[in-house]
Amino acid sequence: MTEPSGETAPEAPEDVEPTEDVREGTGTAPAGTTEDGPEATAGEPDAAEGAGETSEKPAEDAGASDAPGLSEAQAELAAQRELRARIEARKAEKGGPVAAGAKLSGTAADLLAAVRAVEGGAAKGSAFYETAAPVPEPSAPERPPTAPPGPPAPERPTGPAPATTAAVREVLARGGAPETLAGPVAAALGEGAAAILLDDPWQLLAVAGVRPEQADGFARALLGPDCGPGDPRRTVALTVWLLEQAALRGHTALETATVCAGLAAHSVPDPEEAVDTAVSEGAVHLFREEREEAPEKEPDEEAGEKADTSDESGGEPPALLGLDRYALAEESLAEGLARLVRTATADAWEGSELERAAGTHGLVLHTGGEAARAEPVALAAAARERGLRALVAVHSDGGRRALGAAGTEAVTVAALLAGAADPGRDEDGALALDLLVVLDAPQLDVETTATLVESLPDGCRLVLSGDPEVLGAPGAGRVFADVLAAKVCPRIASRVPDPGPLGELVSGIGVGELNQVEAPGKEIVIVPVRDAGEAVHRTVQLVADSVPRAIGVPPERTQVVTVGHGGSAGTRALNAALKQRLNPGPGRFGGYDPGDRVAYAPVPGRTVTGTVLSADAEGLRLRCGDDELLVPKERVESALRHGWALTAHQAAGTRWPAVVAVLPGDAAGGLSRPWVYTAFGRAERHLSVVHGVDQALPRAVAEGVAPERTTRLRPLLEGLLAAPEE
């Protein structure tokens, strides 16, 4: 193959080895590097930042910016708060105690700036603004206008009271912690934050980014010799912290043995006792999932084998530990899906296999590649012709635009939940829908999906569609994979292949084969490099010169995808080099200039991409697709980063005319088949692979499996919906 610049490159696609996204950050971070950017990462190297900074931001998702008077982040967070309130109310009705420890769940993205002060004392982004006038905190969002009438909810402050923050600042100063943490600590611990810290200094771990060793130093300063590694307050806080870190990697629960090992690594003298204490205090939950005994295996007389009754599936499953928020979300989601299955009225629909399945079932799964997205969209159109209220929801605004004319009636999941794209509500407050089709379903985390299902009325049909080979959700959970594995509803596999050389290449990767593909139109180009410095240089050359000249795709339509945020060829290094070449400037607005491409995480685990328009006293104004977004100036540093280069998790759910996948040698360890499949599959017309990982690419495609996430959704669904044995 020939690279766009006209130079000859090796033709064997085996040399095009992509590196896996190593997510870093505050969100659901997959196992990999940790970042300080706005993305949330989930159990894999590229997860989105809301879950751990190793996460990636989905590109060009305008989200719910249309909501009048509300920011996208406020509206979505309000929707999630309403869901949790409903779940807790239902739990109380059942007589179950409301678990303690909920105060330990903070909003990671909002706390990043303060955490950086703990780790390095970085200045706040607001210091760079020429207009420093304070901006009043926005009021809490109201219910969408389409909601059923009722008494207005009282206004609630969005930040801690000044007196609370001042009291926390005093305690932090006594313990030698940065006073800049006062706001995040007050927000995480509530009105009595100062008293809580004095009584239990390890509650400082409730602030995202604070490390155990930092909390230990703070505790020693406050408590003196009275504290030790086995202090129950310390062990409980560490147990919660370990589970929160696991959520950043995509887990909704962990085996008790794994938690005990983590506690031992932090010098807890008796990890088992520590776990028991955390459970008894209600800080975490202990789960023992029941598993049916496997039938005895008949002896194979010809082979002379004896019956083996010790199969792993027949053994007792390990006990799991989980946080209240994810336990409630998984239980609510399982119950909600079971409700849809049981309340749907079977109807004989004529048409495709997918249409017939949707006519007779309340929950249907559909799998396939990019070309297969047309099938569920056609299903929604056919349902409308039958007089049904049908809606298509996608992961990102870029995914909506990729649907073409059909995308005009599609909405993003974020906009739907925030009320910015509300199709109306029935008398019970549920969405007025008969059929909801969700594309890009693998990108749904458990909390978002629980909120979505909770909003659907009885009898509504739900079709989840997506490619099971792509990287999983940036947040905690693996909803699509769990529902597929549970086998509790019809699963329709598309037979529509992705077209052209790129479709052939990506389809082969999906089955573990890195095939040599003929690309007469320069659809695929391999650019070998020797080191990270050369990788950065060649990437800039491709984006700025070669691809526009040879392929006809301008730089603003070309997306760079790399393995992680850190490293010599991560998103930080690449974005710095690309900004210098494509939009040089002093970065006078918190490090950004008008015209900069950016990636913004309005809430942990979700990213939108756009371009900087301007800045004022309120913050930074972005153009994201057809919409304008405002990034409050206090969130610029924590939730915004340059967006010429993204990780694969950030890019999932969106495609671009041209993609440059950067695989430097130091990223070989982060490669997996899902990473390669996702990164290469973001390209519509052209893919350049800046390749410096030698044989790590074919090995990753053949053998590289992304880390498994520990979740409880599958057994919960099986318990509710599995067909009884005949």
N, C-alpha and C positions, 0 to 999 in steps of 0.2 A: 504494500500500500504506500501511497505517497502522502506526505504530510502537506497541509495547505500551503506551506511556503514553497513547495516545489522540491524540497529535499527528499531523498529516498530514505525510507525507514523500513525495518524488518517487517515482513508481511505476516509472519506467524502471530495470530492473536494470542498465542500462549505468552508472548512477551508483554502483552498489555495487562499487566497485573495491577489491579486496583488495590488500594489499601483500605482497611476498614475504618469507618468513622469512629474516632475515639472521642466520645462526648465528654465535655467538661462542663461543669457549671452547677447551677442551683437546682436543677429539676430532676427529673427522673433520669439519672445518668446511668448509662449502661456501663459494664465493666470496662474501664478504659481510663483515659485521662480526665482530669477534672477541670472544668473551666470556670472562668468568672464571667461568662457572657450571659445573655438573656435566654439561652435555649434550655430546654428541659430534656434530659436524657433518660432513657429507660433501659433497663437491663442490658443494653449492648453499647458498644463503643460510641454510637452516635445518637443516643437517645436525646430527646429534647431537653432544653435547659430547665424548664420548670421542674424537672425531676432531678436535675443534677447538671452541672454545667457542661457536661459532656454531651448534652443533647443537641439535636439539630433543629433548626427552625424551618418549618414548611414554608415554601416560598410563596409570595404573592397572595397571602390570604388576607383579604381586606376585612374579614371578620364582621363584627357588628357595629362598624363605625357609623352606620346610618341612624342609630337610635337617637331620637331627639333629646338633647340635654344630657345625655349619658355617654361616658366613655365606654369603649368596648370592654375593657377590663372590668369596670364597675358592674356593667350589666350582666356579664357572665358570672362574676363572683356572686352577685345577688341571686342569680338563678340557682347556683350551687348551694348557697346558704339555705334557700327555701327548700331544696330537696332534703338536705340534712335535717332540717327542722321537721319535715313530714315523716322522715324515717324514724327519728327519735320519738315523735309522737306515737307512731304506730307501735314502736317497741315498748313504750310505756303502757300502751293499752293492753299489750300481751302480758304485762306484769313483770317484764324483764327489767333489771336494774340498768340504769344508764351508766355506762362505764366511766370511771374517772380517767383523767389523763388527756382529755380532749384538748385541754389548754396547751398541750405540747405540740399541737399541729399548727405550724405557722404558715404564712404565705411567703414562700421562699424568695420569690422574685423581689418583693418589696424590701427584703432585708439584706440584699446583696451588698449594697453600698456600705452599710455599717459593718458587715462582716469583713469587707476588704480592709476597713480600718483596723480591725483586730489583727488581720494577717499582714498588713503592710503599711497602714496609715495613709492610704491614697486619698487625694482631695476629692471632694464631691463635685459632680458635674455641674451643679448649679453655680459654682464659683466662676465658671467660664462665661456666664451670661452677662452681657453688658447691662441689661435691665435686671436689677436684683430685687425689684419690688416683691414682697411676699404675696403668694397666691392663696386665697382661702381654700380650705379643703372642700371638695364637692360634697353635696349631700348624698345620702344613700339613694340608689335608684328606686323608682316606683315600679309597681306592676305594669306590664305592658298595657296599652290602652284597650286592647281587645279582651283583657281578662274580665271575668264576670264582676258586676258591680259589688262593692262592699265597702266597709269603713276604711278610710285611708290609713295606711300603716304610719306609725309615728316616725318622725325623722330621727335617724340615729347618726351620731358622729362617726366619721370614717377613720378617725385617728384617736390616739389616747389623749386623755385630758392633760392640759399643761401641768397641773399639779402632780399627776401620776408620773409624768416624764421627769419632772424636777426631782421627785423623791427617788426615782430609779437612778438618776444621774449621781445623786449623793452616794448611794450604795456602791455604784460602779467605781466611783473615785476612791472609796474606802478599800475596795478590793484590788485596785490597781488596773482596772479594765478601762478601755477607752470610753470616755463619756459620750462619744458619738453613737454608742450602742443603746443609749437611753430610749430613743424612739422605738427601734425594733423590739427591744426587750419589753417595753410597756405594751406594744401592740400584741406581742406573743403571749404574755402572761396576764394581761388584763389589769383591772383597776387596782388590785392589791399587789402589783408586781414587786414593789420595793419590799414589802413584808415577806413575800414568797422567796425572794432572793436571799434575804437575811436568814430565813429559816432553812433554805435549801439552795445553796449557791450553785449547785450543779444544774439547776433549772436554766442557767445561762445557755445550756445546750439546746434549748428550745429555739434559739436564734439560728437560722440557717448559716452554715459556714463556720460556726464556732467549733473548735476541735476539743476532744476530751482533755488533752494536756493543758489547754488554755483554761478550761473550766476548773481543772484541778488546781492550777495556780491561783485562780480567783478564790476558790474555796479555802485554800491554805491561808490566804491573806485575811479572810474574814473569820475563819474558825480557829486558826492556829493549830496546835498539836491535837485538838479534839477530833480531827478528821483523819481518816485513813483509807486505804484502797478498798476495804470491805464495808465501809459506811453504807448502810442500807439506802440512804438518799442517793449516794453515788451510783450504786449498782442498779437501782431502779431507773435513774436518768440515763445511764449507759445502755440499758436494755431497750428503752424507747428510742434512743439515738441510733442504735444499730438497726432497728427496724425502719426508721426513717431513711437511713442511708440505703438500705435495701430497696426501699420504694423508689429511690432515685435510679436504681438499676432495673426497675420494672417489676419487682416482686411485691405481691400483696401480703405475703406471709413468709416465714422462714422456719425450717426445722429447728426444733429446740437444740439439737446437737450443734447446729451452725451458730446459733446465738451464744451457746455456752462457750464455743471456741473463740468467738469474738470477745466475750467478756474476759476469758483467760488471757487473751492477747493484750488486754488493758489492765492486767495485774489484779483482777478480781479474785480473791483467794478461794471462794466457793461458788462457782458459776451456777450450779444447780440450785443452790439455796437462793441466789440472786434472782433467778427466773421465778422461783416459787413466790418470792416476796413481791415481784412486779405483778404477777398474776393475782395474788391475794389483795393487793392494793388497787386492782382494777386499771393499772396503767397499760397493761397489754392483755390480750385474750389468748387462752389456750384452746386449741381445736384438735379433736380426735375424730377424723373422718372415718365412718364405718365403711367397710369394703366387704362385698359379698364373697363368700368362699368360692374359690375356683373349683370346678368339677374335677374329680380325680382323673388322672390321665390313665387311659387303658394301656396295659402292657403290650409291647410290640413283640409278639411271639417269634416272628421270623428273626428279628434282630437280637432276641434274647434279653430285651430290656425289662426292667422292673418298673412298676407304676411309680411315678414321681409326684408326690403330693407337696413338694416343697417349692413350687413355682412362686416367683416373687409376687405375682398378682394375688396369691392366696394369703400372703403374709399380712400382718397387721401394719397399716400405713403409719408412717412416723407422725408424732405429734407436731403440730404447727403452732407458732406464735404469730400474732398479728395485731396491728393497731386498729382501734375502734373505727376510724373513718373508712378504712378499706374493707373491714369486715361488714360494716353496714352497707357499703356500696355493692359488694358482691352478693350479699343476701337480698338486697332490694332488686338488683338486676336479675338474679335468678327467679325471684318471685314475679317480677314484671314480665319476663319472657314467658314464664309458665302461664301467666294470666292471658297474654296475647294468644298463646297456643290454644287455650281452653275456651276462649270466648269467641274465636273466629267462626263464622258460619260458612260451612263448605258450600262452594258453588262451582258448577261445571263451566269453566272458561275454555273457550276454544282458542287455539293458537299454538305458540311454541311450547316447548317443554317447561320453560320457566313460567309462562303464563298459566299453564294448567296447574302447576304446583302452587302458584300464588293463589289461584282460585279456591283451592281446597284446604290450604293450611294458613295458619296465622303467622308462622315464622318460616322463612325460606332462606337458605344460603346459596349464593351464586359465586363461582370462582372463575377466574380467567385473567388474561393480560389486558393491555391497554385497549386493543381492538374490541375486546369483549364488553367494554363499558357501554357500548351501544345497545346491548340486549336488555339490561334493566331499565335503561332510558326508554326503550320502545315499550317495555311492560307498563311503565307509568303512563305513556301516551295512550296505550290501549285501554287502560283503566279509566282514563278521563273520557274516552269515547263511550264507555259503558255508563257514564254518568257518575262515576266515583270521584271523590276528592283525593287526588294523588299528588305527591310531592317528591322531588328528587333532591337529596342533600349530599354535598360533597365535602371533602376535607378542607380544601383551600379555594380561594377565589380563582387562582390559576387553573385549578381543575374544573371549575365551573365554565370558564371561558373556553377550555379545550373541548367542551361538548358542542361548540358551535351554536347553531340556532336553537338547539334544545337547551342550551345552557341559560337562555334568557328566563326560563321558568324554574331553574334550579337555584338553590340557596346553599350557603355553607352551614355546617352543623353549628358553628359558633354563633352565626347570625340567628339561626332558628332558636337556639336556647336563650339567647339574649333578648329575643323579642323584636329584633330589627327586621326580621323577615317572617313575622308571625302570620300563618295562614288563617288565623281566626281561632276562637276558643268556643267550646260548647258550654252548656250550663254548669258543668262540673269543673270548668277551668282547664280541661284537656284540649290539646290541639284538635281542631276540627278536620280530621283526616280519616280516610278509609284505607289508604295505602301510603306507606312511607318507604321509599327506596333510598338506601344509604350506600353511596359509592365510597371507595377507599376505606372500607370497613376495618382493615388491619391497623389503621391509624387511630382507632377509637380506644381510649383508655377506659378503665372500669368506672371511674367516677362520672366521666362525660356520658358514657353509655347508660349508666343508671339514671342520670338526669333525663336523658332523651326518652328512655322507655317509660319512665314514670310519667312523662307528659303525654303519652299516647292513650287514647280512650279504649275501653273494652271493645273487642271486635275489630280493631284496626289491624291490618296486615303489615308486617315488617319484613322487608327484604334487605339482607345485608350482603353486599357485593364487594369483592376485592380480589387481589392477587395474593395468595397465601405465601408466596416466595419472597415478598418484600420485607424489609425491616419492620419490626413491630412498632407499636405506639410509643411516643415519647414519654407518656405517663405510665403510671403503675398499672399492671394487668396485661393480659393477652386475650382480649375478649373474643375476637374472630377465631383465633386458633382453638380456644377452649370450647366454643360452641360447635366448631367443626368436629373436634375430637369427641364431644359428648354424644354425637349421633342421635340427637333427639328431634330432628326435623329434616325435611328434604334438603339434599345438597345437589345442586345442579352445576355441572362442570361445563363451561363453554368449550365449543370445538372451533372457535374462530381464532386462527393464528395471527400473531402480529406480523405485519407485512415488511418486506424489504430486507436488506442486509442487517440492519439494526435489530429487526424483529427476530431474524434467524439467530443472530449472536446471543441475544438475551434469552430466547427460548432454550438454546443449548445450555446456557449457564444454569437455568432453572432446574435442569435434570442432571447437573454435575459435569457438563462437558463444555470445554472451552474450544469451540470449533474454529477452524480457519474458514473465514467467510469472504467471498468475493465482493468487493466494494468498488465497482467501476466508476461510480460517481463521487468517490472520496467520502462515502458515508462514514467510514471508520478509518482512522489514522493512528498509527502507533509512533510515539516520539520517545525514543530511548534517551535516558539521562543517566549520568554517573553519580551525581550527588544532589543534595537538597538545594544547594545554591543554583545549580543548573536547572533544576526542576522549576524553581520560582522564575528564573529568567525566561525559560521556554514557555511557561504558562502565560506570562505577560505578553510575550511575542505572539503567541497564538491568538489571544483575546483581542489585542490591539491591532494586529496586522494581518496575520496569515488567514484566519477564519473569515474576516470581512472581505479580504481580497479574493480568496479562492472559493469560498462557499457562498459569499454574499450575505452573511448574517452579521449585523453590526454588534459592537461590544455590548450594548445595552440589552441585546437579546441572547447573549451567550452567558451561560452560568458555569462557574468553576465549582467543582465538588471535590472535597478532599476528606482525609480520614478523621481528622480531629482539629481542635482549635489551637492546641499548643504544638510545639516542635518547630523545626526550621522550615517546614513547608506546610504548616497548618493554616487555618483560616486567618489567624492574626498576621502572620508573615505575608501571606498572599494578598490579603486585603491592603496591607500597607504598601506593597509594591504596586498593586493595581491602582490604588488611589493616586499614588505619585505619578503614574503614567496617564491615567484617564481623567482625573479631576483633581489636580494639585491645588493645595490651598493650606492656609494656616490652621484650619480646624477651629475657627473662632467661636463656634456654637457648641461648646462642650466636646470639642474634638471633631466636629462635623462641619461641612460646608454645603451650601446649596448645590444640588447636583450629585451629591454622594449617594451611592446605592447602599441601602441599609437593611438590616433584618431586625425586627422588633418583636419582643415577646410580651404581648399585653397581659397574658396570664401564664403561669408556669406550664410548660408542655406544648405551647402553641406559638407558632411564629408567622408573622406576615412580613413580606418584603416590599420595599418601595424606594422612593427617592426623596431626599431632603428638599423641601421647598423654601422654608424660612424659619426663623426663630423669633420669639418675642418674650414678654414677661411670663407668659403661661407655660411655654416650653417649646419643643421642636415640632414643626409641622411637616408632615410627610404626605406624599402622593402614593397611594397603594392601589394600583389598578385604576378604577374610576372614582375612588373615594379619597377623601382627605382624612388623616388621622392626626391627633394631637398627642405627643408624648410629653407628659408633665415633666417639667425641668428636673424635679427631684428623682425622676426615674430614668433619666437619660443615661446615666452612668451604669446603672444596674440592668436595664432591660433592653438596651440598644447596642448594636454593633454594626460595623460595616458589612455589606452583603454581597460584594462581588464574588466572594468565595463562601460556600456553605458546606456543612457536613451532609452526609447522605440522609441522616435522619431529618435534618431541617428541610432537605429538598424533597423528601417523600411526599407524594400527593400532588406534585406539580411537574410539568415538563416544559422544556425550552427548545427552540429551534436548534441550538447548538450547545453542547456540553463539553467541558474540558475536565476529565477525571485525572486528578493528580495523585500518583502513587509513589511517594519518595521511599527510599530504602528503609528508613527508620519506622515506616508504617506497616511493614510486612506482618508484624505480629498482630495487628488489629484487623487483618483481612478475614472475611468469612464469605461464604456463598451468598447469603442475603445481602451483605454490603455490596458486593460486586454487582449482583442482580439489580439492586436498587439504583446504584450510582449510574451504571451503564444504561439503565432503562429510562433515565430522565431525558434522554436525547430524542428529539423528533426527527431531525434531518441529518445531523452530523455529530459524531463522537470522536474527540481527540483524547488519546490516553497518554499522559506524560508518565512514562513507565520506568521505574528504577528499582523494582523489587524482584528481578530475575524470575526464578521458578516459584516464588511464593504465590503468584497469581493462579497458575493452574492447580497448585496444591489446594489453595483456598476454595476454588470452584469445585474441585473433586471431593474434598474432605472437610472443608471449613464450615462447621455448624455454629450458628450463633448461640450464645449461652442461653440455656433454658431459664424461664422465669417460674418461680414458685407461686402458684395461685390456688384458689379454692373454688373457682367458678364451675369448673367441669364437674366435680363430684356433687356440688349443689344442684346443678341442672339434672344430672343423672338421677339424683334422689327424687326430684320433683316430676320429671317427665319421662324417665326410662320406662319403656313398655314392660309389663310384667311377663315373666317367663311362662310360656304355654305349658 
